[in-house]
Amino acid sequence: MRGVDNNASTEADPDPKNITPIGGFPHYGIVNEDFLCIKGAVMGPKKRQITLRKTLVNPSKAFHTAKVDLKFIDTSSKIGHGKFQTIREKDKFYGPLASKQRE
């Protein structure tokens, strides 16, 4: 994917994979640049611009300073009912397709 390899793999993943799901993100496409994973949600429309700033008040709760142990990043298709994490995994499951053999 345009020069980016293995930017979404964790220690638990068997295959190297990219952050972009199979088929791209709906209404966004393929991620080519740097990205930031956010815990939780951001309200509003897709592609909303988010301003990140340093906090004004010192964090006092335990969950503010808790370390995040990222175990898995889901890169299955976000369009429909995707279950495969990589194209290689999908091709291995389906085997040789008739449409691919005509080429």
N, CA, C and O atoms as a Tinker XYZ file with bonds, in Angstrom:
   412  protein
     1  N      0.822000   -1.192000    0.000000    73     2
     2  CA     0.000000    0.000000    0.000000    64     1     3
     3  C      0.863000    1.252000    0.000000    63     2     4     5
     4  O      1.057000    1.879000    1.041000    81     3
     5  N      1.362000    1.600000   -1.125000    73     3     6
     6  CA     2.099000    2.841000   -1.328000    64     5     7
     7  C      3.277000    3.010000   -0.385000    63     6     8     9
     8  O      3.452000    4.076000    0.204000    81     7
     9  N      4.078000    1.978000   -0.239000    73     7    10
    10  CA     5.312000    2.097000    0.528000    64     9    11
    11  C      5.180000    1.912000    2.020000    63    10    12    13
    12  O      6.185000    2.008000    2.725000    81    11
    13  N      3.988000    1.650000    2.542000    73    11    14
    14  CA     3.798000    1.465000    3.975000    64    13    15
    15  C      3.625000   -0.019000    4.242000    63    14    16    17
    16  O      2.741000   -0.659000    3.672000    81    15
    17  N      4.465000   -0.567000    5.106000    73    15    18
    18  CA     4.369000   -1.984000    5.445000    64    17    19
    19  C      4.341000   -2.158000    6.950000    63    18    20    21
    20  O      5.080000   -1.497000    7.680000    81    19
    21  N      3.481000   -3.054000    7.406000    73    19    22
    22  CA     3.491000   -3.508000    8.786000    64    21    23
    23  C      3.347000   -2.374000    9.797000    63    22    24    25
    24  O      4.141000   -2.283000   10.734000    81    23
    25  N      2.344000   -1.505000    9.622000    73    23    26
    26  CA     2.160000   -0.429000   10.588000    64    25    27
    27  C      0.955000   -0.666000   11.504000    63    26    28    29
    28  O      0.564000    0.236000   12.246000    81    27
    29  N      0.360000   -1.867000   11.464000    73    27    30
    30  CA    -0.773000   -2.160000   12.347000    64    29    31
    31  C     -0.623000   -3.510000   13.035000    63    30    32    33
    32  O     -1.599000   -4.039000   13.568000    81    31
    33  N      0.562000   -4.069000   13.032000    73    31    34
    34  CA     0.761000   -5.375000   13.651000    64    33    35
    35  C      1.123000   -5.224000   15.119000    63    34    36    37
    36  O      1.809000   -4.283000   15.517000    81    35
    37  N      0.647000   -6.168000   15.908000    73    35    38
    38  CA     1.027000   -6.226000   17.316000    64    37    39
    39  C      1.754000   -7.545000   17.540000    63    38    40    41
    40  O      1.939000   -8.320000   16.601000    81    39
    41  N      2.164000   -7.803000   18.770000    73    39    42
    42  CA     2.894000   -9.030000   19.073000    64    41    43
    43  C      2.016000  -10.263000   18.862000    63    42    44    45
    44  O      2.535000  -11.340000   18.568000    81    43
    45  N      0.699000  -10.128000   19.005000    73    43    46
    46  CA    -0.208000  -11.262000   18.894000    64    45    47
    47  C     -0.598000  -11.584000   17.455000    63    46    48    49
    48  O     -1.146000  -12.657000   17.204000    81    47
    49  N     -0.333000  -10.690000   16.502000    73    47    50
    50  CA    -0.739000  -10.914000   15.114000    64    49    51
    51  C      0.207000  -11.873000   14.408000    63    50    52    53
    52  O      1.426000  -11.721000   14.498000    81    51
    53  N     -0.343000  -12.862000   13.704000    73    51    54
    54  CA     0.520000  -13.798000   12.970000    64    53    55
    55  C      1.058000  -13.210000   11.664000    63    54    56    57
    56  O      2.131000  -13.606000   11.210000    81    55
    57  N      0.318000  -12.260000   11.046000    73    55    58
    58  CA     0.706000  -11.696000    9.757000    64    57    59
    59  C      1.003000  -10.213000    9.883000    63    58    60    61
    60  O      0.352000   -9.517000   10.663000    81    59
    61  N      1.980000   -9.716000    9.126000    73    59    62
    62  CA     2.163000   -8.255000    9.063000    64    61    63
    63  C      1.021000   -7.642000    8.270000    63    62    64    65
    64  O      0.609000   -8.191000    7.248000    81    63
    65  N      0.502000   -6.501000    8.735000    73    63    66
    66  CA    -0.628000   -5.875000    8.052000    64    65    67
    67  C     -0.571000   -4.365000    8.192000    63    66    68    69
    68  O      0.134000   -3.834000    9.050000    81    67
    69  N     -1.318000   -3.684000    7.345000    73    67    70
    70  CA    -1.402000   -2.233000    7.351000    64    69    71
    71  C     -2.659000   -1.801000    8.091000    63    70    72    73
    72  O     -3.570000   -2.601000    8.305000    81    71
    73  N     -2.701000   -0.528000    8.482000    73    71    74
    74  CA    -3.826000    0.001000    9.252000    64    73    75
    75  C     -5.080000    0.126000    8.403000    63    74    76    77
    76  O     -6.187000    0.091000    8.941000    81    75
    77  N     -4.938000    0.269000    7.103000    73    75    78
    78  CA    -6.098000    0.413000    6.223000    64    77    79
    79  C     -6.825000   -0.920000    6.081000    63    78    80    81
    80  O     -6.197000   -1.918000    5.729000    81    79
    81  N     -8.143000   -0.965000    6.346000    73    79    82
    82  CA    -8.885000   -2.213000    6.184000    64    81    83
    83  C     -8.959000   -2.629000    4.716000    63    82    84    85
    84  O     -8.696000   -1.827000    3.820000    81    83
    85  N     -9.312000   -3.868000    4.485000    73    83    86
    86  CA    -9.492000   -4.353000    3.122000    64    85    87
    87  C    -10.633000   -3.556000    2.494000    63    86    88    89
    88  O    -11.744000   -3.549000    3.024000    81    87
    89  N    -10.375000   -2.896000    1.389000    73    87    90
    90  CA   -11.379000   -2.059000    0.727000    64    89    91
    91  C    -11.330000   -0.609000    1.173000    63    90    92    93
    92  O    -12.079000    0.208000    0.636000    81    91
    93  N    -10.484000   -0.250000    2.129000    73    91    94
    94  CA   -10.378000    1.126000    2.595000    64    93    95
    95  C    -11.437000    1.475000    3.629000    63    94    96    97
    96  O    -12.382000    0.717000    3.845000    81    95
    97  N    -11.271000    2.625000    4.261000    73    95    98
    98  CA   -12.261000    3.109000    5.215000    64    97    99
    99  C    -13.431000    3.716000    4.450000    63    98   100   101
   100  O    -13.212000    4.434000    3.474000    81    99
   101  N    -14.687000    3.444000    4.871000    73    99   102
   102  CA   -15.830000    4.054000    4.186000    64   101   103
   103  C    -15.778000    5.579000    4.276000    63   102   104   105
   104  O    -15.539000    6.133000    5.349000    81   103
   105  N    -15.998000    6.241000    3.171000    73   103   106
   106  CA   -16.011000    7.698000    3.042000    64   105   107
   107  C    -14.655000    8.331000    3.311000    63   106   108   109
   108  O    -14.579000    9.546000    3.499000    81   107
   109  N    -13.575000    7.543000    3.335000    73   107   110
   110  CA   -12.242000    8.102000    3.552000    64   109   111
   111  C    -11.236000    7.525000    2.566000    63   110   112   113
   112  O    -10.536000    8.283000    1.893000    81   111
   113  N    -11.148000    6.223000    2.465000    73   111   114
   114  CA   -10.224000    5.610000    1.522000    64   113   115
   115  C     -9.050000    4.953000    2.216000    63   114   116   117
   116  O     -9.207000    4.302000    3.250000    81   115
   117  N     -7.869000    5.128000    1.639000    73   115   118
   118  CA    -6.652000    4.480000    2.115000    64   117   119
   119  C     -5.844000    5.466000    2.951000    63   118   120   121
   120  O     -5.719000    6.634000    2.582000    81   119
   121  N     -5.297000    5.008000    4.068000    73   119   122
   122  CA    -4.465000    5.836000    4.936000    64   121   123
   123  C     -3.031000    5.767000    4.429000    63   122   124   125
   124  O     -2.408000    4.707000    4.475000    81   123
   125  N     -2.506000    6.886000    3.948000    73   123   126
   126  CA    -1.149000    6.950000    3.424000    64   125   127
   127  C     -0.184000    7.649000    4.382000    63   126   128   129
   128  O      1.027000    7.450000    4.293000    81   127
   129  N     -0.699000    8.446000    5.277000    73   127   130
   130  CA     0.119000    9.273000    6.154000    64   129   131
   131  C      0.167000    8.684000    7.566000    63   130   132   133
   132  O     -0.323000    7.580000    7.805000    81   131
   133  N      0.754000    9.424000    8.482000    73   131   134
   134  CA     0.784000    9.021000    9.884000    64   133   135
   135  C     -0.634000    9.002000   10.440000    63   134   136   137
   136  O     -1.513000    9.700000    9.936000    81   135
   137  N     -0.854000    8.202000   11.477000    73   135   138
   138  CA    -2.178000    8.111000   12.073000    64   137   139
   139  C     -2.045000    8.051000   13.574000    63   138   140   141
   140  O     -0.959000    7.812000   14.103000    81   139
   141  N     -3.157000    8.269000   14.265000    73   139   142
   142  CA    -3.216000    8.273000   15.716000    64   141   143
   143  C     -4.408000    7.431000   16.146000    63   142   144   145
   144  O     -5.524000    7.660000   15.679000    81   143
   145  N     -4.192000    6.466000   17.022000    73   143   146
   146  CA    -5.282000    5.648000   17.552000    64   145   147
   147  C     -5.829000    6.337000   18.797000    63   146   148   149
   148  O     -5.072000    6.683000   19.704000    81   147
   149  N     -7.133000    6.535000   18.837000    73   147   150
   150  CA    -7.782000    7.222000   19.945000    64   149   151
   151  C     -8.649000    6.228000   20.692000    63   150   152   153
   152  O     -9.433000    5.499000   20.085000    81   151
   153  N     -8.508000    6.198000   22.014000    73   151   154
   154  CA    -9.345000    5.339000   22.838000    64   153   155
   155  C    -10.673000    6.055000   23.057000    63   154   156   157
   156  O    -10.703000    7.197000   23.516000    81   155
   157  N    -11.758000    5.386000   22.729000    73   155   158
   158  CA   -13.067000    6.009000   22.871000    64   157   159
   159  C    -13.620000    6.426000   21.524000    63   158   160   161
   160  O    -13.378000    5.766000   20.513000    81   159
   161  N    -14.360000    7.516000   21.511000    73   159   162
   162  CA   -15.015000    7.958000   20.288000    64   161   163
   163  C    -14.896000    9.469000   20.137000    63   162   164   165
   164  O    -14.625000   10.188000   21.099000    81   163
   165  N    -15.104000    9.930000   18.918000    73   163   166
   166  CA   -15.135000   11.355000   18.618000    64   165   167
   167  C    -16.476000   11.643000   17.974000    63   166   168   169
   168  O    -16.809000   11.057000   16.943000    81   167
   169  N    -17.244000   12.533000   18.565000    73   167   170
   170  CA   -18.569000   12.854000   18.033000    64   169   171
   171  C    -18.437000   13.726000   16.801000    63   170   172   173
   172  O    -17.491000   14.501000   16.662000    81   171
   173  N    -19.402000   13.583000   15.913000    73   171   174
   174  CA   -19.456000   14.449000   14.745000    64   173   175
   175  C    -19.280000   13.701000   13.450000    63   174   176   177
   176  O    -19.267000   12.470000   13.428000    81   175
   177  N    -19.144000   14.452000   12.355000    73   175   178
   178  CA   -19.054000   13.835000   11.035000    64   177   179
   179  C    -17.710000   13.154000   10.802000    63   178   180   181
   180  O    -16.745000   13.363000   11.538000    81   179
   181  N    -17.679000   12.326000    9.746000    73   179   182
   182  CA   -16.427000   11.674000    9.372000    64   181   183
   183  C    -15.426000   12.739000    8.947000    63   182   184   185
   184  O    -15.815000   13.812000    8.485000    81   183
   185  N    -14.163000   12.453000    9.100000    73   183   186
   186  CA   -13.054000   13.345000    8.749000    64   185   187
   187  C    -13.057000   14.634000    9.571000    63   186   188   189
   188  O    -12.495000   15.642000    9.142000    81   187
   189  N    -13.684000   14.610000   10.746000    73   187   190
   190  CA   -13.690000   15.810000   11.578000    64   189   191
   191  C    -12.275000   16.128000   12.026000    63   190   192   193
   192  O    -11.531000   15.237000   12.434000    81   191
   193  N    -11.907000   17.387000   11.950000    73   191   194
   194  CA   -10.596000   17.814000   12.403000    64   193   195
   195  C    -10.582000   17.831000   13.939000    63   194   196   197
   196  O    -11.492000   18.361000   14.577000    81   195
   197  N     -9.544000   17.247000   14.506000    73   195   198
   198  CA    -9.428000   17.153000   15.960000    64   197   199
   199  C     -8.196000   17.933000   16.390000    63   198   200   201
   200  O     -7.119000   17.752000   15.823000    81   199
   201  N     -8.341000   18.787000   17.373000    73   199   202
   202  CA    -7.215000   19.538000   17.905000    64   201   203
   203  C     -6.706000   18.837000   19.155000    63   202   204   205
   204  O     -7.458000   18.631000   20.107000    81   203
   205  N     -5.437000   18.473000   19.152000    73   203   206
   206  CA    -4.817000   17.852000   20.312000    64   205   207
   207  C     -4.002000   18.903000   21.038000    63   206   208   209
   208  O     -3.228000   19.630000   20.416000    81   207
   209  N     -4.167000   18.988000   22.345000    73   207   210
   210  CA    -3.422000   19.966000   23.122000    64   209   211
   211  C     -2.982000   19.354000   24.437000    63   210   212   213
   212  O     -3.499000   18.325000   24.872000    81   211
   213  N     -2.023000   20.006000   25.055000    73   211   214
   214  CA    -1.560000   19.550000   26.357000    64   213   215
   215  C     -2.614000   19.887000   27.401000    63   214   216   217
   216  O     -3.257000   20.935000   27.333000    81   215
   217  N     -2.786000   18.989000   28.371000    73   215   218
   218  CA    -3.802000   19.188000   29.388000    64   217   219
   219  C     -3.448000   20.363000   30.306000    63   218   220   221
   220  O     -2.273000   20.612000   30.578000    81   219
   221  N     -4.455000   21.072000   30.773000    73   219   222
   222  CA    -4.250000   22.208000   31.668000    64   221   223
   223  C     -4.239000   21.776000   33.128000    63   222   224   225
   224  O     -3.648000   22.450000   33.972000    81   223
   225  N     -4.892000   20.653000   33.431000    73   223   226
   226  CA    -4.988000   20.142000   34.792000    64   225   227
   227  C     -4.252000   18.803000   34.840000    63   226   228   229
   228  O     -4.392000   17.983000   33.933000    81   227
   229  N     -3.476000   18.585000   35.887000    73   227   230
   230  CA    -2.759000   17.315000   36.018000    64   229   231
   231  C     -3.740000   16.159000   36.158000    63   230   232   233
   232  O     -4.738000   16.284000   36.868000    81   231
   233  N     -3.474000   15.031000   35.491000    73   231   234
   234  CA    -4.376000   13.883000   35.607000    64   233   235
   235  C     -4.377000   13.328000   37.031000    63   234   236   237
   236  O     -3.321000   13.143000   37.635000    81   235
   237  N     -5.590000   13.063000   37.564000    73   235   238
   238  CA    -5.697000   12.604000   38.945000    64   237   239
   239  C     -6.316000   11.209000   39.062000    63   238   240   241
   240  O     -6.148000   10.546000   40.085000    81   239
   241  N     -7.017000   10.766000   38.047000    73   239   242
   242  CA    -7.658000    9.456000   38.093000    64   241   243
   243  C     -6.694000    8.374000   37.610000    63   242   244   245
   244  O     -5.738000    8.656000   36.887000    81   243
   245  N     -6.958000    7.139000   38.016000    73   243   246
   246  CA    -6.084000    6.025000   37.645000    64   245   247
   247  C     -6.142000    5.740000   36.146000    63   246   248   249
   248  O     -5.125000    5.390000   35.548000    81   247
   249  N     -7.318000    5.885000   35.529000    73   247   250
   250  CA    -7.416000    5.575000   34.108000    64   249   251
   251  C     -6.755000    6.639000   33.237000    63   250   252   253
   252  O     -6.488000    6.384000   32.062000    81   251
   253  N     -6.485000    7.825000   33.782000    73   251   254
   254  CA    -5.773000    8.851000   33.031000    64   253   255
   255  C     -4.323000    8.462000   32.769000    63   254   256   257
   256  O     -3.767000    8.772000   31.715000    81   255
   257  N     -3.724000    7.787000   33.730000    73   255   258
   258  CA    -2.304000    7.439000   33.616000    64   257   259
   259  C     -2.076000    5.965000   33.302000    63   258   260   261
   260  O     -0.930000    5.515000   33.268000    81   259
   261  N     -3.136000    5.212000   33.073000    73   259   262
   262  CA    -2.999000    3.776000   32.820000    64   261   263
   263  C     -2.320000    3.531000   31.471000    63   262   264   265
   264  O     -2.599000    4.223000   30.492000    81   263
   265  N     -1.447000    2.562000   31.430000    73   263   266
   266  CA    -0.786000    2.174000   30.194000    64   265   267
   267  C     -1.763000    1.347000   29.360000    63   266   268   269
   268  O     -2.471000    0.493000   29.892000    81   267
   269  N     -1.796000    1.601000   28.069000    73   267   270
   270  CA    -2.673000    0.868000   27.162000    64   269   271
   271  C     -1.882000   -0.289000   26.575000    63   270   272   273
   272  O     -0.815000   -0.090000   25.994000    81   271
   273  N     -2.407000   -1.496000   26.728000    73   271   274
   274  CA    -1.787000   -2.686000   26.168000    64   273   275
   275  C     -2.592000   -3.088000   24.939000    63   274   276   277
   276  O     -3.600000   -3.786000   25.049000    81   275
   277  N     -2.146000   -2.647000   23.776000    73   275   278
   278  CA    -2.853000   -2.898000   22.524000    64   277   279
   279  C     -2.547000   -4.307000   22.053000    63   278   280   281
   280  O     -1.397000   -4.625000   21.751000    81   279
   281  N     -3.574000   -5.160000   21.988000    73   279   282
   282  CA    -3.375000   -6.562000   21.638000    64   281   283
   283  C     -3.771000   -6.874000   20.199000    63   282   284   285
   284  O     -3.224000   -7.805000   19.608000    81   283
   285  N     -4.708000   -6.119000   19.617000    73   283   286
   286  CA    -5.211000   -6.456000   18.294000    64   285   287
   287  C     -5.808000   -5.217000   17.643000    63   286   288   289
   288  O     -6.506000   -4.441000   18.296000    81   287
   289  N     -5.534000   -5.033000   16.362000    73   287   290
   290  CA    -6.152000   -3.983000   15.563000    64   289   291
   291  C     -6.943000   -4.672000   14.459000    63   290   292   293
   292  O     -6.376000   -5.410000   13.654000    81   291
   293  N     -8.240000   -4.433000   14.421000    73   291   294
   294  CA    -9.106000   -5.085000   13.441000    64   293   295
   295  C     -8.973000   -4.386000   12.095000    63   294   296   297
   296  O     -9.295000   -3.204000   11.970000    81   295
   297  N     -8.500000   -5.112000   11.092000    73   295   298
   298  CA    -8.369000   -4.562000    9.748000    64   297   299
   299  C     -9.239000   -5.323000    8.756000    63   298   300   301
   300  O     -8.935000   -5.357000    7.564000    81   299
   301  N    -10.325000   -5.936000    9.239000    73   299   302
   302  CA   -11.258000   -6.577000    8.315000    64   301   303
   303  C    -12.041000   -5.482000    7.599000    63   302   304   305
   304  O    -12.004000   -4.320000    8.004000    81   303
   305  N    -12.737000   -5.849000    6.551000    73   303   306
   306  CA   -13.477000   -4.882000    5.742000    64   305   307
   307  C    -14.545000   -4.201000    6.586000    63   306   308   309
   308  O    -15.258000   -4.860000    7.343000    81   307
   309  N    -14.656000   -2.893000    6.458000    73   307   310
   310  CA   -15.681000   -2.138000    7.171000    64   309   311
   311  C    -16.935000   -1.972000    6.324000    63   310   312   313
   312  O    -17.902000   -1.343000    6.754000    81   311
   313  N    -16.921000   -2.539000    5.114000    73   311   314
   314  CA   -18.072000   -2.502000    4.220000    64   313   315
   315  C    -18.610000   -3.929000    4.141000    63   314   316   317
   316  O    -17.926000   -4.816000    3.631000    81   315
   317  N    -19.795000   -4.156000    4.628000    73   315   318
   318  CA   -20.353000   -5.506000    4.606000    64   317   319
   319  C    -19.918000   -6.298000    5.826000    63   318   320   321
   320  O    -19.719000   -5.743000    6.907000    81   319
   321  N    -19.775000   -7.588000    5.640000    73   319   322
   322  CA   -19.435000   -8.482000    6.744000    64   321   323
   323  C    -18.057000   -9.072000    6.496000    63   322   324   325
   324  O    -17.946000  -10.234000    6.105000    81   323
   325  N    -17.025000   -8.306000    6.714000    73   323   326
   326  CA   -15.666000   -8.783000    6.483000    64   325   327
   327  C    -15.154000   -9.611000    7.635000    63   326   328   329
   328  O    -15.454000   -9.327000    8.794000    81   327
   329  N    -14.372000  -10.645000    7.318000    73   327   330
   330  CA   -13.807000  -11.462000    8.387000    64   329   331
   331  C    -12.320000  -11.672000    8.211000    63   330   332   333
   332  O    -11.679000  -12.224000    9.106000    81   331
   333  N    -11.746000  -11.255000    7.098000    73   331   334
   334  CA   -10.334000  -11.482000    6.836000    64   333   335
   335  C     -9.532000  -10.238000    7.188000    63   334   336   337
   336  O     -9.963000   -9.117000    6.922000    81   335
   337  N     -8.355000  -10.442000    7.792000    73   335   338
   338  CA    -7.499000   -9.336000    8.199000    64   337   339
   339  C     -6.577000   -8.871000    7.077000    63   338   340   341
   340  O     -6.218000   -7.694000    7.029000    81   339
   341  N     -6.191000   -9.759000    6.185000    73   339   342
   342  CA    -5.301000   -9.407000    5.076000    64   341   343
   343  C     -5.814000  -10.053000    3.791000    63   342   344   345
   344  O     -6.591000  -11.007000    3.831000    81   343
   345  N     -5.373000   -9.524000    2.659000    73   343   346
   346  CA    -5.725000  -10.093000    1.359000    64   345   347
   347  C     -5.131000  -11.502000    1.233000    63   346   348   349
   348  O     -5.768000  -12.403000    0.687000    81   347
   349  N     -3.917000  -11.681000    1.738000    73   347   350
   350  CA    -3.265000  -12.986000    1.695000    64   349   351
   351  C     -4.088000  -14.034000    2.451000    63   350   352   353
   352  O     -4.213000  -15.171000    1.995000    81   351
   353  N     -4.641000  -13.661000    3.587000    73   351   354
   354  CA    -5.477000  -14.568000    4.378000    64   353   355
   355  C     -6.759000  -14.928000    3.626000    63   354   356   357
   356  O     -7.207000  -16.073000    3.677000    81   355
   357  N     -7.351000  -13.952000    2.927000    73   355   358
   358  CA    -8.557000  -14.192000    2.148000    64   357   359
   359  C     -8.277000  -15.133000    0.971000    63   358   360   361
   360  O     -9.053000  -16.052000    0.708000    81   359
   361  N     -7.165000  -14.899000    0.266000    73   359   362
   362  CA    -6.800000  -15.759000   -0.856000    64   361   363
   363  C     -6.500000  -17.184000   -0.405000    63   362   364   365
   364  O     -6.823000  -18.139000   -1.111000    81   363
   365  N     -5.889000  -17.331000    0.755000    73   363   366
   366  CA    -5.578000  -18.656000    1.280000    64   365   367
   367  C     -6.857000  -19.418000    1.631000    63   366   368   369
   368  O     -6.928000  -20.629000    1.420000    81   367
   369  N     -7.861000  -18.730000    2.161000    73   367   370
   370  CA    -9.121000  -19.357000    2.550000    64   369   371
   371  C     -9.920000  -19.794000    1.324000    63   370   372   373
   372  O    -10.407000  -20.923000    1.267000    81   371
   373  N    -10.055000  -18.896000    0.339000    73   371   374
   374  CA   -10.869000  -19.194000   -0.837000    64   373   375
   375  C    -10.158000  -20.077000   -1.860000    63   374   376   377
   376  O    -10.819000  -20.760000   -2.643000    81   375
   377  N     -8.843000  -20.078000   -1.868000    73   375   378
   378  CA    -8.099000  -20.871000   -2.855000    64   377   379
   379  C     -8.146000  -20.203000   -4.216000    63   378   380   381
   380  O     -8.532000  -19.039000   -4.320000    81   379
   381  N     -7.762000  -20.919000   -5.254000    73   379   382
   382  CA    -7.766000  -20.319000   -6.598000    64   381   383
   383  C     -9.188000  -20.089000   -7.085000    63   382   384   385
   384  O     -9.997000  -21.016000   -7.128000    81   383
   385  N     -9.488000  -18.846000   -7.453000    73   383   386
   386  CA   -10.809000  -18.500000   -7.958000    64   385   387
   387  C    -10.824000  -18.584000   -9.473000    63   386   388   389
   388  O     -9.792000  -18.389000  -10.114000    81   387
   389  N    -11.971000  -18.868000  -10.048000    73   387   390
   390  CA   -12.101000  -18.978000  -11.495000    64   389   391
   391  C    -11.794000  -17.651000  -12.183000    63   390   392   393
   392  O    -11.215000  -17.636000  -13.270000    81   391
   393  N    -12.175000  -16.544000  -11.563000    73   391   394
   394  CA   -11.937000  -15.238000  -12.172000    64   393   395
   395  C    -10.437000  -14.915000  -12.218000    63   394   396   397
   396  O     -9.990000  -14.212000  -13.124000    81   395
   397  N     -9.673000  -15.409000  -11.272000    73   395   398
   398  CA    -8.222000  -15.157000  -11.250000    64   397   399
   399  C     -7.478000  -16.053000  -12.242000    63   398   400   401
   400  O     -6.392000  -15.699000  -12.699000    81   399
   401  N     -8.062000  -17.228000  -12.582000    73   399   402
   402  CA    -7.386000  -18.164000  -13.471000    64   401   403
   403  C     -7.501000  -17.739000  -14.928000    63   402   404   405
   404  O     -6.704000  -18.190000  -15.751000    81   403
   405  N     -8.459000  -16.890000  -15.277000    73   403   406
   406  CA    -8.629000  -16.441000  -16.660000    64   405   407
   407  C     -7.527000  -15.509000  -17.090000    63   406   408   409
   408  O     -7.262000  -15.405000  -18.288000    81   407
   409  N     -6.881000  -14.839000  -16.189000    73   407   410
   410  CA    -5.853000  -13.841000  -16.531000    64   409   411
   411  C     -4.613000  -14.443000  -17.089000    63   410   412
   412  O     -3.670000  -13.722000  -17.417000    81   411
